[in-house]
Amino acid sequence: MKRYISILMYHRVGDFKAIKEHRALYCKSKRFALQMWFLSFFKYNVISLTQALNLISSQQPIPRRCVVLTFDDGYSDFYKNAYPILKKYKFPATVYVLSELIGKKAVWFEKENRETPYMLTKEELLELCSNNIEIGSHGKTHVNLNEVPLDKAEEEIMESKAKLEKLLNQKVLHFCYPYGKFNQNVIKLVKKAGYVSAVTCIRGGVTKMSDPYILPRKAISFGDSLIGFLWKIHIKNKLKVKQ
C-alpha cells in the first residue's frame, strides 16, 4: 500500500467570528488545539519539512500516518496561539515569512478590505527558530510571481533568503510560492537561490515520486471538523490543482 506524507497548510490561528470568504486562511484556536491533541494522542509521526525531504530522497520507507505542519505568511497570531500548542506536544513546524513585512501589517489584505493583521517580529522569529520551528521564505512582499517580470521575481526569491539568513544567522532552505503561483522559470530561480524545497497550493499527498520544488499540501480550513481534518490527512491524497 502506497504511503503518503500529509503536508498541512495553515495560515492564521485565532478566535475568529464566522468566516464566509477565504476560509482556508483561518483556523480557530480551539480546533487547532484539538487537531494537535489528536495527532499526539494517536501517535502520528509529526515531522519537520527537512525530515520529510530526507524521507522522499532516501531508501527509507515513509512511516505510517506521517504529517508535516506548515504556516504561510508569518502572522503574529502564530506566536500567540499556535506556537504554545506546538511546544506543548514538541511538534516541529515550518513558518514561511515575508522578509520585508517582519513586524509590519499584511498590507495585501487592505486591497481586499479585510482586517489587516500584524506579522511576526524579529524577536519572535529568533525565539521560534531556536525552538523547533523552521523559518522559510515566502518572498519579500507577497507578490504573485507569475505576474511580475522575471527580474522582480528573482529579487523576491533571492533577496528574501539573504535577508532572513542574516536576521536569523542560519540557512533558510525552504520556499513557499505566494498565492501558490509558480511556473518553470520561477522554479529555476528557486533552485538557483539555493532552496531545497518549495511548497504549493496543489492539493494532495507527498510520495517518494514528489518533486521537492512542487510539493502539494492539504489546506486546513475554518470549517473543518475533526472528521474533516482526518479525512484530509487520510483520504485526500490524489493531486488536485486549485482552480
C-alpha positions in Angstrom: 0.0 0.0 0.0 1.4 3.4 -1.0 2.1 5.7 1.9 1.9 9.5 1.8 3.2 12.4 3.8 0.5 14.9 4.5 1.9 18.5 4.5 -0.8 20.5 6.2 -1.2 24.2 5.2 -2.4 26.7 7.8 -2.4 30.5 7.7 -3.9 32.3 10.7 -4.8 30.6 14.0 -7.0 32.5 16.4 -10.5 33.3 17.7 -12.4 34.4 14.7 -16.1 35.2 14.1 -18.0 33.3 11.3 -15.9 33.4 8.1 -17.7 33.3 4.8 -14.8 34.1 2.4 -11.1 33.0 2.4 -12.0 30.2 4.8 -8.8 28.3 4.1 -6.8 31.2 5.6 -8.3 30.8 9.1 -8.4 28.1 11.8 -10.0 28.5 15.2 -7.6 28.2 18.1 -9.8 25.5 19.8 -10.0 23.4 16.7 -6.2 23.7 16.2 -5.7 22.6 19.8 -8.0 19.6 19.2 -6.2 18.7 16.0 -2.8 18.7 17.6 -4.1 16.8 20.6 -5.4 14.1 18.3 -2.1 13.8 16.4 -0.3 13.5 19.7 -2.7 11.1 21.4 -2.8 8.7 18.5 0.9 8.9 17.9 1.1 10.3 14.4 4.5 10.9 13.0 4.7 14.7 13.1 8.0 15.5 11.4 9.8 18.6 10.1 9.8 19.5 6.5 13.5 18.8 6.4 12.8 15.3 7.7 10.1 14.8 5.1 12.6 15.7 2.3 15.1 13.2 3.7 12.4 10.5 3.6 11.5 11.4 0.0 15.1 11.2 -1.2 16.2 8.2 0.8 15.6 4.4 0.6 13.9 4.6 4.0 10.2 3.8 3.7 7.7 6.5 4.6 6.3 5.8 8.1 2.5 5.4 8.7 0.5 8.5 9.5 3.2 11.0 8.6 2.3 14.7 8.9 4.2 18.0 8.4 2.8 21.3 9.7 3.3 24.5 7.6 2.1 28.0 8.2 2.0 30.6 5.5 2.8 34.4 5.7 4.1 34.6 9.3 1.2 36.2 11.2 1.7 37.3 14.8 -1.1 35.1 15.9 1.0 32.1 15.2 3.3 33.1 18.1 0.4 33.7 20.4 -2.0 30.9 19.5 -0.2 28.1 17.6 3.3 28.1 18.9 2.4 27.3 22.6 0.4 24.3 21.5 3.2 23.1 19.2 5.6 23.5 22.1 3.3 21.5 24.4 3.4 18.5 22.1 7.0 19.1 20.9 5.8 19.3 17.3 8.1 20.8 14.7 6.7 23.2 12.1 7.7 25.4 9.2 6.6 29.1 9.1 7.0 30.9 5.8 7.9 34.6 6.3 7.8 37.7 4.2 11.2 39.4 4.7 10.1 43.0 4.1 7.0 42.7 6.4 8.5 41.5 9.6 6.8 43.3 12.5 4.5 45.1 10.0 1.0 44.6 8.7 -0.2 42.2 6.0 -0.7 45.1 3.5 -2.2 42.9 0.8 -5.3 42.4 3.0 -6.1 46.1 2.7 -6.7 45.7 -1.1 -9.5 43.2 -0.3 -11.0 45.3 2.5 -10.2 42.7 5.2 -8.9 43.1 8.7 -5.2 43.7 8.4 -3.2 41.6 10.9 0.3 42.1 12.1 3.2 39.8 11.2 5.8 38.2 13.4 8.5 40.4 14.8 12.3 39.8 14.6 12.4 38.8 18.3 9.6 36.3 17.9 11.3 34.8 14.8 14.5 34.4 16.7 12.8 32.6 19.5 10.9 30.4 17.1 13.9 29.3 15.1 15.7 28.2 18.2 12.7 26.1 19.4 11.9 23.5 16.8 10.3 25.9 14.2 11.9 26.1 10.7 11.7 29.5 9.1 11.2 29.5 5.3 10.8 32.3 2.8 7.6 33.5 1.3 9.3 36.2 -0.8 9.7 39.8 0.2 6.3 41.4 -0.2 3.7 38.7 -1.1 3.5 39.3 -4.9 2.3 36.8 -7.4 5.5 35.6 -9.0 3.6 34.7 -12.2 2.5 38.3 -12.7 5.8 40.2 -12.3 8.8 40.5 -14.6 11.4 37.7 -14.1 14.0 40.1 -12.6 11.4 41.2 -10.0 10.6 37.5 -9.2 14.3 36.8 -8.8 14.6 39.8 -6.4 11.7 38.4 -4.3 13.2 34.9 -4.2 16.9 35.8 -3.7 16.8 38.8 -1.5 14.2 37.4 0.9 16.5 34.4 1.5 19.6 36.6 2.1 17.8 39.0 4.5 16.2 36.2 6.5 19.5 34.3 6.8 21.3 37.5 8.0 18.5 38.1 10.5 18.3 34.6 11.9 22.0 33.7 11.5 21.1 30.4 9.9 20.4 28.9 6.5 16.9 29.4 5.0 16.3 26.3 2.9 12.5 26.2 2.2 10.4 28.4 0.0 6.6 28.9 -0.4 5.1 30.3 -3.6 2.9 33.3 -2.7 -0.7 32.6 -3.7 0.6 29.1 -4.7 1.6 30.6 -8.1 4.7 29.4 -10.0 6.0 28.5 -13.4 9.1 26.8 -14.7 11.1 30.0 -14.7 10.2 30.6 -11.1 11.1 27.1 -10.1 14.6 27.6 -11.8 15.1 30.8 -9.7 14.1 29.0 -6.5 16.7 26.3 -7.3 19.3 28.9 -8.3 18.8 30.7 -5.0 19.8 27.6 -3.1 16.4 26.5 -1.6 16.0 22.7 -1.3 12.2 22.7 -1.4 9.2 24.8 -2.4 5.5 24.2 -1.4 2.5 24.9 -3.5 -1.3 25.1 -3.1 -1.7 21.9 -5.2 -3.9 19.6 -3.1 -2.7 16.1 -2.3 -0.2 13.9 -0.5 3.5 13.7 -0.9 5.1 10.4 -2.1 8.6 9.2 -3.0 7.9 10.5 -6.5 7.1 14.0 -5.5 9.2 16.9 -6.9 10.7 18.8 -3.9 10.1 22.1 -5.7 6.4 21.4 -6.4 5.3 19.9 -3.1 1.5 19.5 -2.6 -0.3 20.4 0.6 -3.6 20.0 2.3 -5.3 23.2 3.4 -6.9 23.1 6.8 -9.9 25.4 6.6 -12.1 27.4 9.0 -15.0 24.9 8.8 -13.1 21.7 9.1 -14.4 19.4 11.9 -12.1 16.8 13.4 -13.6 14.3 10.9 -12.9 16.7 8.1 -9.4 17.1 9.3 -8.8 13.4 9.4 -10.4 12.9 6.0 -7.9 15.3 4.5 -5.0 13.5 6.1 -6.0 10.0 5.2 -8.2 10.3 2.0 -7.3 13.5 0.1 -4.1 12.2 -1.4 -4.9 12.4 -5.1 -3.2 15.5 -6.6 -5.7 18.3 -7.4 -4.7 21.7 -8.7 -6.7 24.5 -7.2 -8.7 26.5 -9.9 
